[in-house]
């Protein structure tokens, strides 16, 4: 799960990243600093739109949350929680 993460301006989201090999979107939330979420089968255009969105939280709620399967991981162990 080595992917480049970028810091984003958001009140809820701290970092996002994308793995093109398996179309996985990584989302780190400020309220859960010990965990991160990996959303599966996310298209590259969705990631680009998310990255460029004026409001990351709004884009996440409207276009990602509830629309893609995900797994929640422990940040230290990299294991599903």
matplotlib code that plots the C-alpha trace (Angstrom):
import matplotlib.pyplot as plt

x = [0.0, 2.7, 1.1, 1.8, -0.4, -1.2, -2.3, -5.6, -7.4, -10.5, -12.0, -12.6, -10.1, -6.3, -4.8, -5.8, -4.0, -4.6, -3.1, -3.6, -2.6, -5.6, -7.8, -7.8, -8.5, -6.9, -8.6, -7.3, -9.7, -8.7, -11.1, -9.5, -5.7, -5.0, -6.9, -7.4, -9.9, -9.3, -12.1, -12.1, -12.6, -12.4, -11.8, -8.8, -11.1, -13.0, -9.7, -8.7, -12.1, -11.8, -8.3, -9.5, -12.8, -13.2, -14.8, -13.2, -15.8, -18.7, -17.3, -16.5, -20.0, -21.7, -19.5, -17.5, -19.1, -21.7, -20.9, -17.8, -16.8, -14.1, -12.0, -10.8, -7.1, -5.0, -2.4, 0.4, -0.2, -1.8, -4.3, -8.1, -10.0]
y = [0.0, 2.4, 5.4, 9.1, 10.9, 14.6, 17.0, 18.6, 21.7, 20.3, 20.5, 16.7, 15.1, 15.4, 13.4, 11.6, 9.3, 7.1, 3.8, 3.5, -0.2, -1.4, 1.7, 2.3, 5.7, 6.4, 8.8, 9.9, 11.6, 14.2, 12.7, 9.3, 9.9, 6.2, 4.8, 5.3, 4.2, 2.5, 2.8, 0.1, 0.5, 4.3, 5.7, 8.0, 10.8, 10.5, 11.0, 14.0, 15.6, 14.9, 16.4, 19.5, 20.0, 23.2, 21.4, 18.0, 17.0, 17.9, 16.0, 13.0, 12.9, 13.3, 11.2, 8.6, 7.7, 5.1, 4.6, 2.5, -0.5, 0.3, -1.1, 0.7, 0.1, 0.7, 3.3, 1.5, -2.1, -1.6, -4.3, -4.1, -3.0]
z = [0.0, -0.9, -2.5, -2.7, -0.2, -0.6, 2.2, 1.5, 2.7, 4.5, 8.0, 8.0, 5.5, 6.1, 3.2, 0.1, -2.4, -5.3, -6.4, -10.2, -10.3, -8.3, -8.6, -4.8, -3.2, 0.2, 2.5, 5.9, 8.2, 10.8, 13.4, 13.1, 13.1, 13.7, 10.8, 7.1, 4.5, 1.2, -1.4, -4.1, -7.9, -7.9, -11.4, -12.0, -13.0, -9.7, -7.9, -10.0, -9.4, -5.7, -5.6, -7.4, -5.7, -3.9, -0.9, -0.4, 2.3, 0.1, -2.9, -0.7, 0.7, -2.7, -4.9, -2.8, 0.6, 0.2, -3.5, -3.3, -1.2, 1.4, 4.1, 7.2, 8.2, 11.2, 10.3, 12.2, 11.4, 8.0, 8.9, 8.5, 11.6]

ax = plt.figure().add_subplot(projection="3d")
ax.plot(x, y, z, "-o")
ax.set_aspect("equal")
plt.show()
